[in-house]
Amino acid sequence: MERRGAGQPRITDARGPRSEDISRRQTRYILSMLIRTACFVGAVATTGALRWTLVVAAVLLPYVAVVLANAATQRRPDEMTAYTPERLALDGPGERRVL
């Protein structure tokens, strides 16, 4: 099964596959945890106010990472368009026109 590339246009207003959404959320979570790890390493390597700032960031980042990871992609109503089927009228045998 081929995955849709980033440059390919979407033909529909429907939400993308769930697997893409999960993959995107996992990537955000991993990046947040890498930043948290860097904060811990930085806290060990520095002193003073910067150390405590990095410790606070390392303590708060898991909460932020989990909230972001659990935030599924939501569609806003203004992004959605309603489908209105064409009404066809028959003019004669085998002829149609759109109303």
ABEGO torsion letter per residue (X at the ends): XBBBBAABBBABABBBBAAAAAAAAAAAAAAAAAAAAAAAAAAAABBEAAAAAAAAAAAAAAAAAAAAAABBBBBBAAABBBBBBBBBBBABBGBBBBX
